Structure formats: C-alpha cells, structure tokens
Amino acid sequence: MEGIKLFLNGREFIARPVTLAFIRANADFFEGTKSPTVGFMADTVYASLVRNHPDLSKDDLEENFLDVMNLKDAFAAVMGTSGVNEKK
C-alpha cells in the first residue's frame, strides 16, 4: 500500500496519510488553532498506521512502539505524508 516506511522500536510500519474524517474530527489541530498535544500526536500516528496495520491496537502502539524519543519524529513523518506541514 502507499505510504512511507516508519521504523519504531525495531518494527517497520507503513505510514499512510490520515483520512479526511480524522482531519475533520481534529480540525482545530490541523488548522493551527490548537497546539498538538502528546495525545493528539499519538492518535495521529495511530490513525495513519492502522490503515495498513489493522491488527495494531492503540495500546500496543503506545506501550511497545512509541516513546519519548520517537513520538515527535513519527508525528512529523505522518503529517508530511498527509500533506500537512507541522507549524514550528
């Protein structure tokens, strides 16, 4: 499937763009009226990865693959593949 390779704690994932439904549900973050929270960043990465990895649970992602060292980079990669530039 389309997307980019993302390596999280030794496992390769394919990150796809998030869906329009996800963007609409989180419009405040995508439009820049709210700053991304840790929860939003993890939700965004999960929304991207689960499209190609339906067996991945959110708990499994957060407990075994996402951590303080890779969350920001994973989020930036997903935002990039979704066509959204992260505001600095």
N, C-alpha and C positions, 0 to 999 in steps of 0.2 A: 504494500500500500504506500501511497505517497506520504512524504514527511521527511524528517531528519532523524539521524541516529543520535541518541542521547544515552550516555553511559552513567548509571547511578549505582554506586557501590558494587561495581563488578558486573552488573547486568546491563545488557543492551536493550534499549527500548526504541521504538519509532514514535516520535512526537509528531502528531498531525495538528493542523490548525483547529482551534476550538470552534464549536458550532455557533451559528448566528444566535440560536436560542440562548447559549451560555453568555454571549456578548450582551444580548438584550437584558438578560436577568441581572447582569452586573454592569449595567451601563455607566453608573457613577464612577466606577474604577476605570473603565475603558475610555470615558470622555474626559478623565482627568479631574473630575470634581471631588474625588476622594483619593487619598493616597493608598497604595497597595498595603495590605496588612499581611502578616505571615499566613493567616488562614486563607486569605484570598489567593496568595501566591501558590500555596499548596493545592487549593481547589482548582486553580487554573492548570497547573501541571497535571493533576489527575484527570481533568476533563479532556486534555489533549491525549494523554497516554491510553486511557481506557478505550478510545476509539479503535486502536489497533490491538489492544491487550484487554479484551473483555473479562478475562479471568482475574485481572488485577483488582484487588479491593483497595479502597481508600486507606483503610487501616494498615494493610500490608505495605503500601507505598510509603506512608508516613513513618511506620515503625522500622522498616527494613531498607529503604532505598533513599529517602530524602533525609538530609540532615543539615545542620547549620553551615556546613562547608559547601554544599552543592545546591541549596534551595535557590539562591539568587541567580546563579548561572542557568539552572534548569528553567526557571521562570523567564529569564531573558530569552532563552532559546525558543521557548513556546510562544512568547509574544512575537518574536521575529518570524517564526513560521506561520503565525496567524496574521501577519501583515500589520502588526501594531508595534510602533516604536515606543519603548519604555521612556517616559519622561525622566530626565535627570534633575 
